[in-house]
């Protein structure tokens, strides 16, 4: 089942945004990823079998402070 995960990540520069997108892209099961929000501070991930907690943990280690904002079924 595809799910949409929205993560709030503290990204202060373009290098941090690129690193966050690389970390998410390397995760198994990711079909779509993107940035949203006024300051591009939210990472949106759509995928099948993606573990939101593990993904948030990886982002905390590689990029910085990360919050899980929402996890919901993806709209087709």
N, C-alpha and C positions, 0 to 999 in steps of 0.2 A: 504494500500500500504506500503510495507516494504521500509524503508529508511536507508541509511548508514550515521551516524553522526560521524565526527572526531572532538574531542575536545583536545585542548592543555592545559594540567594541570601542574601547577608547583608542582612537586613531588620531594622532596629532599632526601627521604629515603624510605626504604622498607615498613615501617609502613604507610606512606602517600599513597603509591601505593595500599596497601591492603585496606585502608579506601576508596579510590576513587573507586575501584572495587566493594566494598560492597555497596556504595551509588548507583552506576549504576545498580547493580544486583537487588536492591530493587525496582527499577522503573518498573511500569506496562508496558507491551508490549515489553520488551527487549528479543530478541531471542539469541543474541550473543554479547559478549563483549571481548575485548582484549586490549593489550598494543602494541604499535609499536613505531618506531623511534629509533635513535641511543642510547638514554639514557632512553628509555621507557617512554617518556614524553607525548605521545599521547594516548588518550583513544578512541578506535573504538567501536561504538555501532551500532548494526543492530537490528531493531525492527519495530513493526507495531504500529503506533499511538503514538510514543514517541515525546514529545515536547522538542526540542533542547534547547530552551531558559530556560525552567523550570529546565531541567537537569543541564545546566550550572550554574544556580543560586544555586541549591542545592550543587553542587560541590564547588562553591565559599564559601558557608557558612561552609561546613564540612572540606574541604581540603585546599583551597587557590586559588590563581589567576587562572582563567580559561578563555580560548578563544574558540569560535566556529570557527573551521578551515574550515569545509565544511559540507554541508548537500546535499545528492544526493540520487536518487533512488538506491536501493540495486540491485546488479547483482545476478541473480538466478543461 
